[in-house]
């Protein structure tokens, strides 16, 4: 998969959602905000939404693996 240059605000939004998930406190508002931001970025960048979502999760949830790649 090609490397996607994610904007900092999208990474921060996904990081907030991941922290809420880990705490067992993900809200509908946060989930919706991430989904909408991912969809908008994917459309603007011309990248499939699934690829954007998976790449973003990989960066936030597995930063050590991403740094080694």
N, CA, C and O of each residue as an XYZ file, in Angstrom:
276
protein
N       0.849     -1.175      0.000
C       0.000      0.000      0.000
C       0.895      1.238      0.000
O       1.898      1.295      0.711
N       0.522      2.207     -0.792
C       1.280      3.449     -0.857
C       1.116      4.237      0.434
O       0.092      4.136      1.110
N       2.117      5.009      0.764
C       2.057      5.850      1.952
C       1.135      7.029      1.687
O       1.232      7.688      0.652
N       0.254      7.284      2.618
C      -0.687      8.398      2.513
C      -0.218      9.499      3.443
O       0.113      9.244      4.600
N      -0.189     10.714      2.943
C       0.213     11.864      3.744
C      -1.026     12.429      4.451
O      -1.733     13.282      3.916
N      -1.265     11.929      5.666
C      -2.444     12.349      6.421
C      -2.218     13.709      7.063
O      -1.126     13.981      7.562
N      -3.239     14.572      7.058
C      -3.125     15.847      7.768
C      -3.113     15.610      9.283
O      -3.713     14.658      9.781
N      -2.434     16.475      9.984
C      -2.305     16.339     11.443
C      -3.653     16.303     12.159
O      -3.819     15.567     13.132
N      -4.617     17.093     11.684
C      -5.912     17.119     12.367
C      -6.650     15.791     12.229
O      -7.384     15.403     13.138
N      -6.472     15.092     11.119
C      -7.104     13.787     10.947
C      -6.448     12.743     11.853
O      -7.134     11.901     12.432
N      -5.139     12.801     11.970
C      -4.426     11.897     12.876
C      -4.856     12.163     14.323
O      -5.088     11.223     15.084
N      -4.960     13.424     14.698
C      -5.372     13.771     16.066
C      -6.791     13.286     16.350
O      -7.074     12.815     17.452
N      -7.672     13.396     15.379
C      -9.046     12.940     15.562
C      -9.085     11.427     15.752
O      -9.792     10.933     16.630
N      -8.338     10.694     14.946
C      -8.284      9.230     15.094
C      -7.639      8.847     16.415
O      -8.058      7.882     17.055
N      -6.622      9.594     16.830
C      -5.972      9.313     18.113
C      -6.956      9.501     19.271
O      -6.962      8.712     20.216
N      -7.774     10.529     19.198
C      -8.792     10.753     20.237
C      -9.780      9.597     20.275
O     -10.147      9.122     21.350
N     -10.209      9.146     19.105
C     -11.142      8.018     19.049
C     -10.500      6.765     19.619
O     -11.150      6.022     20.354
N      -9.236      6.516     19.293
C      -8.550      5.329     19.792
C      -8.431      5.375     21.317
O      -8.605      4.356     21.985
N      -8.137      6.549     21.864
C      -8.065      6.686     23.317
C      -9.426      6.405     23.958
O      -9.500      5.767     25.009
N     -10.492      6.878     23.330
C     -11.834      6.609     23.853
C     -12.156      5.125     23.766
O     -12.749      4.570     24.692
N     -11.779      4.475     22.678
C     -12.012      3.037     22.527
C     -11.294      2.272     23.626
O     -11.876      1.386     24.251
N     -10.039      2.610     23.863
C      -9.263      1.913     24.892
C      -9.851      2.109     26.286
O      -9.753      1.229     27.141
N     -10.455      3.261     26.504
C     -11.072      3.555     27.805
C     -12.498      3.001     27.897
O     -13.140      3.103     28.943
N     -12.985      2.421     26.812
C     -14.352      1.906     26.795
C     -15.388      3.005     26.797
O     -16.497      2.835     27.305
N     -15.010      4.154     26.216
C     -15.892      5.315     26.294
C     -16.070      6.021     24.948
O     -16.276      7.234     24.909
N     -15.994      5.276     23.852
C     -16.168      5.898     22.535
C     -17.589      6.432     22.418
O     -18.560      5.715     22.663
N     -17.694      7.694     22.041
C     -19.013      8.306     21.883
C     -19.432      8.274     20.418
O     -18.596      8.181     19.519
N     -20.700      8.351     20.201
C     -21.231      8.406     18.851
C     -20.716      9.648     18.132
O     -20.410      9.590     16.941
N     -20.619     10.757     18.834
C     -20.124     11.992     18.224
C     -18.693     11.836     17.721
O     -18.369     12.284     16.621
N     -17.843     11.206     18.515
C     -16.460     11.005     18.098
C     -16.391     10.048     16.911
O     -15.681     10.310     15.940
N     -17.117      8.951     16.987
C     -17.120      7.978     15.892
C     -17.612      8.619     14.598
O     -17.039      8.393     13.532
N     -18.659      9.407     14.690
C     -19.205     10.085     13.511
C     -18.199     11.094     12.957
O     -18.021     11.189     11.743
N     -17.553     11.831     13.827
C     -16.576     12.829     13.381
C     -15.425     12.171     12.630
O     -14.987     12.675     11.596
N     -14.937     11.052     13.146
C     -13.848     10.343     12.466
C     -14.324      9.825     11.117
O     -13.639      9.990     10.108
N     -15.479      9.208     11.098
C     -16.011      8.649      9.851
C     -16.168      9.737      8.792
O     -15.758      9.556      7.646
N     -16.756     10.855      9.175
C     -16.974     11.949      8.223
C     -15.651     12.544      7.738
O     -15.508     12.865      6.558
N     -14.692     12.689      8.640
C     -13.390     13.242      8.253
C     -12.642     12.291      7.325
O     -12.018     12.730      6.359
N     -12.700     11.003      7.611
C     -12.052     10.011      6.754
C     -12.688     10.026      5.371
O     -11.980     10.038      4.364
N     -14.006     10.025      5.314
C     -14.707     10.028      4.030
C     -14.383     11.285      3.221
O     -14.154     11.204      2.014
N     -14.362     12.428      3.872
C     -14.054     13.681      3.181
C     -12.623     13.684      2.659
O     -12.375     14.089      1.524
N     -11.677     13.231      3.489
C     -10.283     13.187      3.059
C     -10.117     12.223      1.890
O      -9.425     12.533      0.920
N     -10.748     11.061      1.978
C     -10.644     10.066      0.910
C     -11.170     10.621     -0.404
O     -10.547     10.452     -1.453
N     -12.305     11.277     -0.344
C     -12.885     11.851     -1.554
C     -11.984     12.941     -2.128
O     -11.746     12.980     -3.335
N     -11.489     13.815     -1.274
C     -10.633     14.918     -1.725
C      -9.326     14.412     -2.312
O      -8.826     14.966     -3.291
N      -8.766     13.353     -1.712
C      -7.481     12.822     -2.159
C      -7.620     11.813     -3.293
O      -6.625     11.445     -3.917
N      -8.846     11.360     -3.568
C      -9.055     10.378     -4.612
C      -8.531      8.997     -4.236
O      -8.058      8.242     -5.085
N      -8.626      8.685     -2.947
C      -8.147      7.409     -2.414
C      -9.353      6.666     -1.862
O     -10.220      7.285     -1.246
N      -9.432      5.350     -2.064
C     -10.561      4.612     -1.481
C     -10.647      4.818      0.031
O      -9.635      4.789      0.732
N     -11.865      5.026      0.520
C     -12.082      5.285      1.935
C     -11.507      4.178      2.808
O     -10.939      4.448      3.866
N     -11.650      2.955      2.375
C     -11.120      1.829      3.152
C      -9.608      1.961      3.328
O      -9.093      1.731      4.422
N      -8.894      2.328      2.267
C      -7.439      2.486      2.352
C      -7.057      3.612      3.304
O      -6.089      3.499      4.056
N      -7.821      4.694      3.267
C      -7.570      5.814      4.175
C      -7.790      5.369      5.617
O      -6.961      5.628      6.488
N      -8.906      4.701      5.860
C      -9.230      4.276      7.221
C      -8.185      3.306      7.769
O      -7.726      3.458      8.901
N      -7.817      2.326      6.977
C      -6.842      1.331      7.442
C      -5.456      1.951      7.644
O      -4.766      1.622      8.610
N      -5.052      2.832      6.752
C      -3.764      3.502      6.901
C      -3.718      4.381      8.132
O      -2.713      4.425      8.841
N      -4.802      5.073      8.377
C      -4.888      5.951      9.540
C      -4.846      5.142     10.831
O      -4.143      5.508     11.774
N      -5.591      4.051     10.875
C      -5.578      3.193     12.063
C      -4.184      2.612     12.290
O      -3.732      2.516     13.431
N      -3.509      2.229     11.223
C      -2.174      1.660     11.344
C      -1.205      2.678     11.963
O      -0.406      2.329     12.832
N      -1.281      3.916     11.518
C      -0.397      4.965     12.047
C      -0.673      5.226     13.531
O       0.258      5.362     14.325
N      -1.944      5.293     13.896
C      -2.308      5.628     15.277
C      -2.131      4.444     16.221
O      -1.624      4.603     17.332
N      -2.545      3.268     15.786
C      -2.565      2.117     16.684
C      -1.260      1.320     16.704
O      -0.987      0.600     17.665
N      -0.470      1.445     15.669
C       0.776      0.675     15.582
C       1.916      1.559     15.093
O       2.519      1.270     14.059
N       2.221      2.630     15.818
C       3.235      3.576     15.339
C       4.621      2.963     15.187
O       5.372      3.382     14.307
N       4.988      1.981     16.017
C       6.318      1.362     15.922
C       6.439      0.587     14.611
O       7.484      0.639     13.963
N       5.406     -0.120     14.216
C       5.430     -0.872     12.962
C       5.510      0.071     11.781
O       6.187     -0.223     10.796
N       4.834      1.193     11.867
C       4.833      2.174     10.785
C       6.221      2.811     10.639
O       6.670      3.065      9.522
N       6.890      3.066     11.746
C       8.226      3.657     11.718
C       9.247      2.700     11.129
O      10.211      3.130     10.496
N       9.043      1.408     11.332
C       9.977      0.401     10.822
C       9.784      0.156      9.338
O      10.682     -0.374      8.684
N       8.640      0.528      8.792
C       8.334      0.246      7.381
C       9.085      1.155      6.449
O       8.939      1.048      5.231
